[in-house]
Structure formats: structure tokens, C-alpha cells
């Protein structure tokens, strides 16, 4: 699972359907289909109205005859709507030139009034009137029809123009929100990468300092630490592009780190792992446990001459993954610095920042005195889908 996938799944709103709809509307063939479908629905409505009105009269008509008349006008306007939408996009009524473009659309609307009304009247005349009772085509009748129905046709053009303008404003608004969301995702990704880059030197400096202290006093132990450090770095590089890894992979990282620390502390350090098998596939932030355990060692056993012990547990409960790290040190009451300064160290502040970036308010990260002594760090995160290693 890549960090881009994780961040988009966590941060982005559910806008995929809206984005697909915007892209679909921009395709010419899709517009034509939608426009003709809408006008066809209106044509069926007009046909039904005409049919049932005449059905109750003395001269009822067939559904086919009603449809043959009522589909002409909507289909003329369906073809016209496609052209109006193109003109509306080509000359949008907005910006500094909105008044000029509005006047231009008035001219376009006048042309549509003459073309569509005239075409309908001529078509209707030759299909249903011409030759009946000696009636022949007369141009003045077409002009009379155009003038009589001009307000209706101007209204249709204006409504199409208005709807297209509203759609343009809506589309720009949604595209702006999507761009802002993508920028936020990129910013979050950059922040996570910066936090990870901050973590690596912090860990490396501590480990290299321990190695340098053993080089002359215990070369074999120093060699072993270097080998384990190499294993740790290899595992880190293999998952450098992931914001989350499976708990099993995270425990492999932690095992390498603990082996390094065991060399450093020798017989003074013991550890235990109690992990439910069902929790091993749960995704956790990459390298999230190492700074927590490092903190347990530094502020736990490093302040005492007694042997140290670190207990790590993990289990699923109520749709979440609960991880606990406990040491046998002095706990919060025994730290030499203030509690605020203790909690604001590089490792822990880094951990809090990463958890906030990935999970927002859907996580818990708590530090408390453990029953019987020591410090207990509790991490609760959502138990989402399995992470890809």
C-alpha cells in the first residue's frame, strides 16, 4: 500500500462520483445523449398530455398520431440545445465582457427563435395541413407563428443558457475543491516524508554513538551491532515509499532494533512480545514502534541500574488495533525533566505528528503510569484493510 493510496483514502472526501460526472459532461457525445434523453422525456410527457386530452373529447386520436406531432418540436430543440450549449461555453456570460456576450446571446436567441419556430411550423404544415381543404403553404403564416411563439422560444434559450452557466460555476467550484484537496494531500505526504527523514537521523545518531563506544572496548559486539543496523536499514529501504506497513513487518523492524539494543545493554535488557495472530496483518504507520520502544529504554532502564524489561502487546478490539508498550522504569512520576518536556522529545513528538497526519481524531496515543510501576504507552488506531508489504 503506497502512501499516496493511504493519504487519498484517509484525507480525500467522497468526491469520486462528482469528478466522474464532471468529466462525463465534458464529453461531446455524452452531452448529446443527455440532451436528447431529456427532450425525449419531455416529448413523452407532451404526447401523453395531448393523447389523454383528446381521448376525452369527441374526436380521440391514437397514441402514434399524438407522438408524431409532439416529438417534432422537442427534437428540433434537442438539436438546438446542443448548439446553444456550445455557444454558451464559447461565449460565457461572465468576466469583464459579460454585457457584450449577453447582447451576443440575444442575437443568437433571435436566430434560434426564427430557425426553430419556422422549421417546426413548416414541417407541421407539410405533414398535417398542406393539401387538406385546399390549404397551401403561406410564408406569412410562418412569420405569424414565429412571432406568436417567440416568448416561449426566447425563454427556452435563456433557460438553457442559465442552466449551463450554473453548471459552469458549480464545475469550477468542485474543481477548485478537488485541487485544494489534492494540494492538501501533497502537503500531508510531504510532511510525512519530512517527519520520516527526521526520524532516521535521530535513530542513526544514537546507534552510531553506541557502536563507537564499543569499537575499542568490545569489537565483537560492535560488529554485531553494525550487522543488525545493516539489516534494519535494508528493511527500512524496502518500505521507504510506504506510510503504513503490516504489524508483522513493523515487528521485524523492531526485532532488529531490539537486537542492537541488547548488544548495547547486554544482560540488562529483556523483552517480551504478546501479539494476537489476527493482528499481524493490521496496517500500522511505518517505523512507529521504534521511537516508542527507544523512549522506554532511554527514560526507563537508562535511569536505573536495575535490569530493564520492555513488554510489547498488540490485539484487535472493537474494530481498532490496540498496541501497548510497557517498561519497568520510574514511570511519569520518576522522570527527571518535566512531564511536558518529556512528552515533547523528538521521538514522541514525531510519533504524535505522524499519527495526526494519518488518522486525525480517529486515534489515541496515551502515556500513563503502569500498574505496579513503570510507564505504559497505549496506541489505538483504526483496524483498516490489510497493508501491502
C-alpha positions as CSV (number, residue, x, y, z in Angstrom):
1,X,0.0,0.0,0.0
2,X,1.6,3.3,-1.1
3,X,1.5,6.5,0.9
4,X,-0.5,8.1,-1.9
5,X,-3.1,5.5,-1.7
6,X,-3.3,5.7,2.1
7,X,-3.5,9.5,2.2
8,X,-6.1,9.7,-0.5
9,X,-8.2,7.1,1.3
10,X,-8.0,9.0,4.6
11,X,-8.0,12.6,3.5
12,X,-9.9,13.0,0.4
13,X,-13.7,13.5,0.6
14,X,-16.0,11.1,-1.2
15,X,-15.9,13.1,-4.5
16,X,-15.0,10.5,-7.0
17,X,-18.6,10.2,-8.3
18,X,-18.8,14.0,-8.7
19,X,-15.4,14.1,-10.5
20,X,-16.6,11.4,-12.9
21,X,-19.8,13.3,-13.6
22,X,-17.9,16.4,-14.5
23,X,-15.6,14.5,-16.8
24,X,-18.6,12.8,-18.4
25,X,-20.4,16.1,-19.0
26,X,-17.4,17.5,-20.8
27,X,-17.5,14.8,-23.5
28,X,-19.4,15.8,-26.5
29,X,-21.1,12.5,-27.1
30,X,-22.3,12.4,-23.5
31,X,-23.8,15.8,-23.8
32,X,-25.7,14.8,-26.9
33,X,-27.1,11.7,-25.3
34,X,-28.1,13.5,-22.1
35,X,-29.7,16.4,-24.0
36,X,-31.7,14.1,-26.3
37,X,-32.7,11.9,-23.4
38,X,-34.1,14.9,-21.5
39,X,-36.0,16.2,-24.5
40,X,-37.3,12.7,-25.3
41,X,-38.7,12.6,-21.7
42,X,-40.5,15.9,-22.3
43,X,-41.8,14.7,-25.7
44,X,-43.4,11.7,-24.0
45,X,-44.9,14.0,-21.4
46,X,-46.4,16.3,-24.1
47,X,-47.6,13.2,-26.1
48,X,-49.4,11.8,-23.1
49,X,-51.0,15.2,-22.3
50,X,-52.2,15.6,-25.9
51,X,-53.4,12.0,-26.2
52,X,-55.4,11.9,-22.9
53,X,-56.9,15.4,-23.6
54,X,-58.2,14.2,-26.9
55,X,-59.2,10.9,-25.5
56,X,-61.9,12.6,-23.5
57,X,-63.2,14.6,-26.5
58,X,-65.5,13.7,-29.3
59,X,-62.5,13.1,-31.7
60,X,-60.0,10.9,-29.9
61,X,-56.6,10.2,-31.6
62,X,-54.2,7.3,-31.4
63,X,-51.0,7.4,-29.4
64,X,-48.9,7.1,-32.5
65,X,-50.6,10.1,-34.1
66,X,-50.1,12.1,-30.9
67,X,-46.5,11.2,-30.7
68,X,-45.8,12.0,-34.4
69,X,-46.9,15.6,-33.6
70,X,-45.5,16.1,-30.1
71,X,-42.0,14.8,-30.9
72,X,-41.2,17.3,-33.6
73,X,-40.8,20.4,-31.6
74,X,-38.8,18.8,-28.7
75,X,-36.4,17.2,-31.2
76,X,-35.8,20.5,-33.0
77,X,-35.0,22.0,-29.6
78,X,-32.8,18.9,-28.7
79,X,-30.6,19.6,-31.7
80,X,-30.7,23.3,-30.9
81,X,-29.8,22.7,-27.3
82,X,-26.5,21.0,-28.3
83,X,-25.6,24.1,-30.3
84,X,-26.8,26.5,-27.5
85,X,-24.5,24.7,-25.0
86,X,-21.6,25.0,-27.4
87,X,-22.3,28.8,-27.8
88,X,-22.7,29.1,-24.0
89,X,-19.3,27.6,-23.4
90,X,-17.7,29.6,-26.3
91,X,-19.2,32.9,-25.1
92,X,-19.8,32.5,-21.3
93,X,-21.7,35.4,-19.7
94,X,-19.1,36.2,-17.1
95,X,-15.9,38.2,-16.7
96,X,-15.3,41.8,-17.8
97,X,-17.1,41.2,-21.1
98,X,-20.3,39.7,-19.7
99,X,-22.6,42.5,-21.1
100,X,-21.2,42.2,-24.6
101,X,-21.6,38.5,-24.5
102,X,-25.2,38.8,-23.2
103,X,-26.0,41.0,-26.1
104,X,-24.4,38.5,-28.4
105,X,-26.6,35.7,-26.9
106,X,-29.6,37.9,-27.5
107,X,-28.8,37.8,-31.2
108,X,-28.2,34.1,-31.1
109,X,-31.6,33.6,-29.3
110,X,-33.3,35.6,-32.0
111,X,-31.8,33.4,-34.7
112,X,-32.9,30.3,-32.8
113,X,-36.5,31.7,-32.5
114,X,-36.7,32.1,-36.2
115,X,-35.0,28.9,-37.1
116,X,-36.7,26.5,-34.7
117,X,-40.2,28.1,-34.8
118,X,-40.0,28.5,-38.5
119,X,-38.8,24.9,-39.1
120,X,-41.5,23.5,-36.9
121,X,-44.3,25.4,-38.5
122,X,-43.2,24.5,-42.0
123,X,-42.7,20.8,-41.1
124,X,-46.0,20.6,-39.3
125,X,-47.8,22.3,-42.2
126,X,-46.5,19.9,-44.9
127,X,-47.0,16.8,-42.7
128,X,-50.5,17.6,-41.4
129,X,-52.1,20.6,-43.1
130,X,-50.9,21.0,-46.7
131,X,-53.4,19.9,-49.2
132,X,-56.3,19.5,-46.7
133,X,-59.3,21.6,-47.6
134,X,-57.3,23.3,-50.3
135,X,-54.9,24.8,-47.8
136,X,-51.4,25.7,-49.2
137,X,-48.3,27.0,-47.6
138,X,-48.2,30.7,-47.0
139,X,-45.0,32.4,-45.7
140,X,-46.9,35.0,-43.6
141,X,-48.4,32.1,-41.6
142,X,-44.8,31.0,-40.7
143,X,-43.9,34.6,-39.6
144,X,-47.1,34.8,-37.6
145,X,-46.3,31.5,-35.8
146,X,-42.7,32.7,-35.1
147,X,-44.0,36.0,-33.5
148,X,-46.8,34.3,-31.6
149,X,-44.4,31.7,-30.0
150,X,-41.3,34.0,-29.7
151,X,-41.6,34.5,-25.9
152,X,-41.6,30.7,-25.3
153,X,-38.6,30.2,-27.5
154,X,-36.7,33.1,-26.0
155,X,-37.5,31.6,-22.6
156,X,-36.1,28.2,-23.6
157,X,-32.9,29.7,-24.9
158,X,-32.5,31.7,-21.8
159,X,-33.2,28.7,-19.5
160,X,-30.6,26.6,-21.3
161,X,-28.1,29.5,-21.1
162,X,-28.8,29.9,-17.4
163,X,-28.5,26.2,-16.6
164,X,-25.2,26.0,-18.4
165,X,-23.9,29.0,-16.6
166,X,-24.9,27.5,-13.2
167,X,-23.2,24.2,-14.3
168,X,-20.1,26.1,-15.1
169,X,-20.0,27.8,-11.7
170,X,-20.6,24.5,-10.0
171,X,-18.0,22.7,-12.0
172,X,-15.4,25.4,-11.2
173,X,-16.3,25.3,-7.6
174,X,-15.9,21.5,-7.4
175,X,-12.7,21.5,-9.4
176,X,-11.4,24.1,-7.0
177,X,-12.2,22.0,-4.1
178,X,-10.6,18.9,-5.8
179,X,-7.5,20.9,-6.5
180,X,-7.4,22.1,-2.9
181,X,-7.9,18.6,-1.7
182,X,-5.0,17.3,-3.9
183,X,-2.8,20.1,-2.7
184,X,-3.6,19.2,0.9
185,X,-2.8,15.5,0.1
186,X,0.5,16.5,-1.4
187,X,1.3,18.7,1.6
188,X,0.4,15.9,4.0
189,X,2.6,13.5,2.1
190,X,5.5,16.0,2.1
191,X,5.0,16.5,5.9
192,X,5.1,12.7,6.5
193,X,8.2,12.3,4.4
194,X,9.8,15.2,6.4
195,X,8.9,13.5,9.7
196,X,10.3,10.2,8.5
197,X,13.5,11.9,7.4
198,X,13.7,13.5,10.8
199,X,13.3,10.1,12.5
200,X,16.1,8.3,10.6
201,X,19.0,10.6,11.6
202,X,17.7,10.6,15.2
203,X,17.8,6.8,15.4
204,X,21.1,6.5,13.4
205,X,23.0,9.0,15.5
206,X,22.0,7.1,18.7
207,X,23.0,3.8,17.2
208,X,26.3,5.0,15.7
209,X,27.1,6.6,19.1
210,X,26.6,3.2,20.8
211,X,28.8,1.5,18.1
212,X,31.6,4.0,18.5
213,X,31.6,3.4,22.3
214,X,32.0,-0.4,21.7
215,X,34.6,-0.3,18.9
216,X,37.6,-0.3,21.2
217,X,36.1,-2.0,24.3
218,X,34.1,-4.8,22.7
219,X,34.9,-5.1,18.9
220,X,32.7,-8.3,18.5
221,X,29.7,-6.6,20.0
222,X,30.3,-3.5,17.7
223,X,30.5,-5.8,14.7
224,X,27.2,-7.4,15.7
225,X,25.5,-4.0,16.1
226,X,26.8,-3.0,12.7
227,X,25.3,-6.2,11.1
228,X,22.0,-5.6,12.8
229,X,22.0,-2.0,11.8
230,X,22.5,-3.1,8.2
231,X,19.5,-5.4,8.5
232,X,17.4,-2.6,9.9
233,X,18.4,-0.2,7.1
234,X,17.7,-2.8,4.5
235,X,14.2,-3.4,5.8
236,X,13.7,0.4,6.1
237,X,14.7,0.9,2.4
238,X,12.4,-1.9,1.2
239,X,9.4,0.0,2.6
240,X,10.7,3.6,2.2
241,X,7.7,4.5,0.0
242,X,5.1,3.3,2.4
243,X,3.4,5.3,5.0
244,X,1.9,2.1,6.5
245,X,3.1,-1.5,6.7
246,X,1.7,-4.6,8.3
247,X,2.2,-5.0,12.0
248,X,4.2,-8.2,11.2
249,X,6.7,-6.1,9.1
250,X,6.8,-3.5,11.7
251,X,7.8,-6.1,14.3
252,X,10.6,-7.3,12.0
253,X,12.0,-3.7,12.1
254,X,11.5,-3.6,15.9
255,X,13.3,-7.0,16.3
256,X,16.4,-5.7,14.5
257,X,16.4,-2.6,16.7
258,X,16.0,-4.6,19.9
259,X,18.9,-6.9,18.9
260,X,21.0,-3.8,18.5
261,X,20.0,-2.6,22.0
262,X,20.6,-6.0,23.5
263,X,24.1,-5.8,22.4
264,X,24.4,-2.4,23.9
265,X,22.8,-3.3,27.2
266,X,23.9,-7.0,27.2
267,X,22.2,-8.9,30.0
268,X,20.5,-5.8,31.4
269,X,17.6,-5.9,28.9
270,X,14.8,-8.4,28.4
271,X,11.9,-8.1,26.1
272,X,8.6,-9.8,25.5
273,X,6.1,-9.8,22.7
274,X,2.4,-10.7,23.1
275,X,0.7,-10.3,19.8
276,X,-2.6,-11.8,18.7
277,X,-2.1,-13.6,15.3
278,X,-5.2,-11.9,14.0
279,X,-3.5,-8.5,14.5
280,X,-0.3,-9.3,12.4
281,X,-1.9,-8.2,9.1
282,X,-3.2,-4.9,10.5
283,X,-1.6,-1.8,9.0
284,X,0.4,0.4,11.2
285,X,2.5,3.6,10.5
286,X,5.9,2.7,9.2
287,X,8.5,2.8,12.0
288,X,6.0,3.8,14.6
289,X,7.1,1.4,17.3
290,X,10.8,2.0,17.3
291,X,10.8,5.5,18.8
292,X,8.2,4.4,21.4
293,X,10.5,1.5,22.5
294,X,13.5,3.7,22.3
295,X,11.8,6.1,24.6
296,X,11.1,3.2,27.0
297,X,14.7,2.3,27.0
298,X,16.1,5.8,27.4
299,X,13.7,7.0,30.1
300,X,13.2,3.6,31.7
301,X,16.2,1.4,32.2
302,X,18.7,4.1,31.3
303,X,17.8,5.9,34.5
304,X,18.2,2.8,36.7
305,X,21.0,0.4,37.4
306,X,18.5,-2.5,37.6
307,X,17.8,-4.8,34.6
308,X,15.2,-3.4,32.3
309,X,12.2,-5.0,30.7
310,X,10.1,-3.9,27.8
311,X,6.8,-5.6,27.1
312,X,5.0,-5.1,23.8
313,X,1.4,-6.2,23.2
314,X,-1.0,-5.9,20.3
315,X,-4.6,-7.1,19.8
316,X,-7.7,-6.2,17.9
317,X,-10.7,-4.9,19.8
318,X,-13.9,-3.2,18.7
319,X,-12.7,-2.5,15.2
320,X,-9.4,-1.0,16.3
321,X,-5.8,-2.1,16.8
322,X,-4.6,-1.6,20.3
323,X,-0.8,-1.6,20.9
324,X,0.8,-1.3,24.3
325,X,4.5,-0.7,25.2
326,X,5.3,-1.0,28.9
327,X,8.6,-0.7,30.7
328,X,9.7,-1.2,34.3
329,X,11.3,2.2,34.7
330,X,10.3,5.0,37.1
331,X,7.2,6.0,35.0
332,X,5.9,9.5,34.7
333,X,6.4,10.3,38.3
334,X,10.1,9.4,38.1
335,X,11.3,11.4,35.1
336,X,13.9,14.0,35.8
337,X,12.5,16.6,33.4
338,X,9.0,18.0,33.5
339,X,6.3,15.8,32.0
340,X,5.7,18.3,29.2
341,X,9.4,18.3,28.2
342,X,9.5,14.6,28.5
343,X,6.5,14.1,26.2
344,X,7.8,16.7,23.7
345,X,11.0,14.8,22.9
346,X,11.9,14.2,19.2
347,X,10.8,10.6,19.1
348,X,7.4,11.1,20.8
349,X,6.5,14.4,19.2
350,X,7.4,12.9,15.8
351,X,5.2,10.0,16.6
352,X,2.2,12.2,17.5
353,X,2.6,14.3,14.4
354,X,2.6,11.2,12.1
355,X,-0.4,9.7,13.8
356,X,-2.3,13.1,13.5
357,X,-1.4,13.3,9.8
358,X,-2.6,9.7,9.1
359,X,-5.6,9.3,11.3
360,X,-6.7,12.7,12.6
361,X,-9.1,12.3,15.5
362,X,-9.6,8.6,14.9
363,X,-6.6,7.5,17.0
364,X,-5.5,7.6,20.7
365,X,-1.9,8.0,21.9
366,X,-1.6,8.0,25.7
367,X,1.1,7.8,28.3
368,X,0.4,6.8,31.8
369,X,1.9,5.1,34.9
370,X,1.6,1.4,34.6
371,X,0.0,-0.6,37.4
372,X,2.8,-1.9,39.6
373,X,5.3,0.7,38.3
374,X,6.8,1.7,35.0
375,X,5.5,3.6,32.0
376,X,2.7,2.4,29.7
377,X,2.3,3.8,26.2
378,X,-1.0,3.0,24.6
379,X,-1.7,3.4,20.9
380,X,-5.1,2.8,19.4
381,X,-5.6,3.2,15.6
382,X,-8.3,2.1,13.2
383,X,-8.0,-1.5,12.1
384,X,-8.3,-0.9,8.3
385,X,-7.7,-3.2,5.4
386,X,-4.5,-5.3,5.2
387,X,-1.4,-3.3,4.4
388,X,0.7,-4.3,1.4
389,X,4.3,-5.2,2.3
